[in-house]
């Protein structure tokens, strides 16, 4: 399985309503045929100070998508809905990092 990770921070001017709308649009990416699982997460604010010291806080949100293989990832990249929502995401983020990992 291939895990596609998009780590990002929203621009300061993005309020809760606009954030929730954007995340709803992102959730609909799960309807793309090659997507196996999709999750959107907010960074944990650890209550354990020791754990907090070991954790990075560089990114506040993550979009995690699983694919069977690279072919599924590349098919997803070309889907018109993905192309459109990727443009909307980039307009609303201040920082973004994309990574892909093979996971058992």
Secondary structure as GFF3:
##gff-version 3
##sequence-region A 1 104
A	DSSP	beta_strand	2	10	.	.	.	ID=ss1
A	DSSP	alpha_helix	16	27	.	.	.	ID=ss2
A	DSSP	three_ten_helix	28	31	.	.	.	ID=ss3
A	DSSP	beta_strand	37	42	.	.	.	ID=ss4
A	DSSP	alpha_helix	49	54	.	.	.	ID=ss5
A	DSSP	beta_strand	61	67	.	.	.	ID=ss6
A	DSSP	alpha_helix	70	78	.	.	.	ID=ss7
A	DSSP	alpha_helix	80	92	.	.	.	ID=ss8
A	DSSP	beta_strand	93	102	.	.	.	ID=ss9
###
